[in-house]
Amino acid sequence: MSKRNPFDELDELFDRMQTNMEKAARMWDPQSLGEELPGPSSTSIDLEDQAEELVLTADLPGFETEDIDVRVQERTLHVEAEHDETAEEEEGEYIRRERRRTAVSRSIPLPTAVDTDGITATYNNGVLTVRMPKAEPSSGGTRIDVN
């Protein structure tokens, strides 16, 4: 009969904990997937590569046009929306005031360079559409002198 080594059981326990922690970190780390995970503070998007342009469609229900901020920076499209809402109700001696803040944010790496001057964005019935014409590749390149 062999003796049980309590340290072997501890090693197994630590290995299982390490594996579970790594799985949890990958699940909650947006960088491990290359983009942000949809959640309460983000929104789902579609990015379509059409021949001459990239088209992003994002559902942003409940926002107004002035609540939405769209930017392109270093081949990454940033979409942010923020909305504050206050409701107040008086009934007898009781006053009820509720405040709610809704915010979403997404950063989407673009697969190709875009012409930032030609980008257009429209917002209609809770749907944001961003059209980004692809940038023309430089045909001649750049000559670099060697000293």
C-alpha positions as a Markdown table, in Angstrom:
| # | Residue | x | y | z |
|---|---|---|---|---|
| 1 | Met | 0.0 | 0.0 | 0.0 |
| 2 | Ser | 1.5 | 3.3 | -1.0 |
| 3 | Lys | 1.3 | 6.4 | 1.1 |
| 4 | Arg | -0.8 | 9.3 | -0.1 |
| 5 | Asn | 1.3 | 12.4 | -0.7 |
| 6 | Pro | -0.8 | 15.5 | 0.2 |
| 7 | Phe | 1.5 | 17.7 | -2.0 |
| 8 | Asp | 0.5 | 15.7 | -5.1 |
| 9 | Glu | -3.2 | 16.6 | -4.4 |
| 10 | Leu | -2.2 | 20.3 | -3.9 |
| 11 | Asp | -0.3 | 20.3 | -7.2 |
| 12 | Glu | -3.4 | 18.9 | -9.0 |
| 13 | Leu | -5.5 | 21.5 | -7.3 |
| 14 | Phe | -3.2 | 24.4 | -8.3 |
| 15 | Asp | -3.0 | 23.1 | -11.9 |
| 16 | Arg | -6.9 | 23.0 | -12.1 |
| 17 | Met | -7.1 | 26.5 | -10.6 |
| 18 | Gln | -4.5 | 27.8 | -13.1 |
| 19 | Thr | -6.4 | 26.3 | -16.0 |
| 20 | Asn | -9.7 | 27.8 | -14.8 |
| 21 | Met | -8.1 | 31.2 | -14.3 |
| 22 | Glu | -6.6 | 31.2 | -17.8 |
| 23 | Lys | -9.9 | 30.2 | -19.3 |
| 24 | Ala | -11.7 | 33.0 | -17.4 |
| 25 | Ala | -9.0 | 35.6 | -18.4 |
| 26 | Arg | -9.4 | 34.6 | -22.1 |
| 27 | Met | -13.1 | 34.8 | -21.8 |
| 28 | Trp | -13.1 | 38.4 | -20.4 |
| 29 | Asp | -10.0 | 39.8 | -22.2 |
| 30 | Pro | -11.1 | 41.5 | -25.4 |
| 31 | Gln | -7.5 | 41.5 | -26.7 |
| 32 | Ser | -7.4 | 37.7 | -26.7 |
| 33 | Leu | -10.1 | 37.7 | -29.4 |
| 34 | Gly | -8.8 | 40.7 | -31.3 |
| 35 | Glu | -11.9 | 42.8 | -30.6 |
| 36 | Glu | -14.2 | 43.7 | -27.8 |
| 37 | Leu | -16.8 | 41.3 | -26.6 |
| 38 | Pro | -20.4 | 42.4 | -26.9 |
| 39 | Gly | -21.8 | 43.1 | -23.4 |
| 40 | Pro | -23.7 | 45.7 | -21.4 |
| 41 | Ser | -21.2 | 48.5 | -22.3 |
| 42 | Ser | -20.8 | 47.6 | -26.0 |
| 43 | Thr | -22.9 | 46.9 | -29.1 |
| 44 | Ser | -22.9 | 44.2 | -31.8 |
| 45 | Ile | -21.7 | 45.3 | -35.2 |
| 46 | Asp | -21.4 | 44.1 | -38.8 |
| 47 | Leu | -18.5 | 45.1 | -40.9 |
| 48 | Glu | -18.9 | 44.4 | -44.6 |
| 49 | Asp | -16.2 | 44.7 | -47.2 |
| 50 | Gln | -17.8 | 45.9 | -50.4 |
| 51 | Ala | -15.7 | 46.4 | -53.5 |
| 52 | Glu | -14.9 | 50.1 | -53.0 |
| 53 | Glu | -15.7 | 50.6 | -49.4 |
| 54 | Leu | -16.1 | 49.2 | -45.9 |
| 55 | Val | -19.6 | 49.4 | -44.4 |
| 56 | Leu | -20.2 | 49.2 | -40.7 |
| 57 | Thr | -23.7 | 48.7 | -39.3 |
| 58 | Ala | -24.3 | 49.0 | -35.5 |
| 59 | Asp | -27.6 | 48.8 | -33.5 |
| 60 | Leu | -27.8 | 51.7 | -31.1 |
| 61 | Pro | -31.4 | 51.8 | -30.0 |
| 62 | Gly | -32.5 | 54.6 | -27.7 |
| 63 | Phe | -29.8 | 57.0 | -28.6 |
| 64 | Glu | -30.1 | 60.4 | -30.4 |
| 65 | Thr | -27.8 | 61.5 | -33.2 |
| 66 | Glu | -26.0 | 63.9 | -30.9 |
| 67 | Asp | -25.3 | 61.1 | -28.4 |
| 68 | Ile | -23.1 | 59.2 | -30.9 |
| 69 | Asp | -19.4 | 59.8 | -31.5 |
| 70 | Val | -17.6 | 58.1 | -34.5 |
| 71 | Arg | -13.9 | 58.4 | -35.1 |
| 72 | Val | -11.2 | 56.7 | -37.2 |
| 73 | Gln | -7.7 | 56.7 | -35.8 |
| 74 | Glu | -4.8 | 54.6 | -37.0 |
| 75 | Arg | -6.9 | 52.1 | -39.0 |
| 76 | Thr | -9.3 | 51.6 | -36.1 |
| 77 | Leu | -12.9 | 52.8 | -36.1 |
| 78 | His | -14.2 | 53.9 | -32.7 |
| 79 | Val | -17.9 | 54.1 | -32.0 |
| 80 | Glu | -19.1 | 55.5 | -28.7 |
| 81 | Ala | -22.6 | 56.5 | -27.6 |
| 82 | Glu | -23.8 | 57.9 | -24.3 |
| 83 | His | -27.2 | 58.9 | -23.0 |
| 84 | Asp | -28.5 | 60.1 | -19.7 |
| 85 | Glu | -32.2 | 59.8 | -18.7 |
| 86 | Thr | -34.0 | 61.1 | -15.7 |
| 87 | Ala | -37.6 | 60.3 | -14.7 |
| 88 | Glu | -39.4 | 62.0 | -11.8 |
| 89 | Glu | -42.7 | 61.0 | -10.3 |
| 90 | Glu | -44.7 | 62.6 | -7.4 |
| 91 | Glu | -47.5 | 60.8 | -5.7 |
| 92 | Gly | -48.9 | 61.9 | -2.4 |
| 93 | Glu | -46.0 | 62.4 | 0.0 |
| 94 | Tyr | -43.7 | 60.2 | -2.0 |
| 95 | Ile | -41.3 | 61.5 | -4.7 |
| 96 | Arg | -39.5 | 59.0 | -6.9 |
| 97 | Arg | -36.6 | 60.0 | -9.0 |
| 98 | Glu | -34.8 | 57.6 | -11.2 |
| 99 | Arg | -31.7 | 58.2 | -13.2 |
| 100 | Arg | -30.3 | 55.9 | -15.9 |
| 101 | Arg | -27.1 | 56.3 | -17.9 |
| 102 | Thr | -26.6 | 54.2 | -21.0 |
| 103 | Ala | -23.2 | 54.0 | -22.7 |
| 104 | Val | -21.8 | 51.8 | -25.4 |
| 105 | Ser | -18.3 | 51.7 | -26.9 |
| 106 | Arg | -16.6 | 49.6 | -29.6 |
| 107 | Ser | -13.2 | 49.8 | -31.3 |
| 108 | Ile | -13.0 | 47.9 | -34.6 |
| 109 | Pro | -9.7 | 47.3 | -36.3 |
| 110 | Leu | -10.1 | 48.0 | -40.0 |
| 111 | Pro | -8.7 | 45.4 | -42.5 |
| 112 | Thr | -7.5 | 48.1 | -44.9 |
| 113 | Ala | -6.7 | 51.8 | -45.0 |
| 114 | Val | -9.6 | 54.1 | -45.6 |
| 115 | Asp | -10.0 | 57.6 | -47.0 |
| 116 | Thr | -10.9 | 59.5 | -43.8 |
| 117 | Asp | -12.1 | 62.5 | -45.8 |
| 118 | Gly | -14.7 | 60.4 | -47.6 |
| 119 | Ile | -16.3 | 58.7 | -44.5 |
| 120 | Thr | -20.0 | 59.3 | -44.0 |
| 121 | Ala | -22.2 | 58.2 | -41.1 |
| 122 | Thr | -26.0 | 58.0 | -40.9 |
| 123 | Tyr | -28.3 | 57.2 | -38.0 |
| 124 | Asn | -31.8 | 56.1 | -38.7 |
| 125 | Asn | -34.3 | 54.2 | -36.5 |
| 126 | Gly | -31.6 | 53.1 | -34.0 |
| 127 | Val | -29.2 | 51.8 | -36.7 |
| 128 | Leu | -25.8 | 53.5 | -37.3 |
| 129 | Thr | -24.3 | 53.0 | -40.8 |
| 130 | Val | -20.8 | 54.2 | -41.4 |
| 131 | Arg | -19.5 | 54.1 | -45.0 |
| 132 | Met | -15.7 | 54.2 | -45.4 |
| 133 | Pro | -14.2 | 54.4 | -48.9 |
| 134 | Lys | -11.0 | 52.4 | -49.2 |
| 135 | Ala | -7.8 | 54.4 | -49.7 |
| 136 | Glu | -5.9 | 54.1 | -52.9 |
| 137 | Pro | -2.6 | 52.3 | -52.4 |
| 138 | Ser | 0.4 | 54.4 | -53.3 |
| 139 | Ser | 1.5 | 53.0 | -56.6 |
| 140 | Gly | 5.0 | 54.5 | -56.7 |
| 141 | Gly | 6.1 | 53.9 | -53.2 |
| 142 | Thr | 8.7 | 56.0 | -51.5 |
| 143 | Arg | 12.4 | 56.1 | -52.4 |
| 144 | Ile | 14.8 | 55.9 | -49.5 |
| 145 | Asp | 18.3 | 57.0 | -49.9 |
| 146 | Val | 21.0 | 54.8 | -48.5 |
| 147 | Asn | 24.1 | 56.7 | -47.1 |
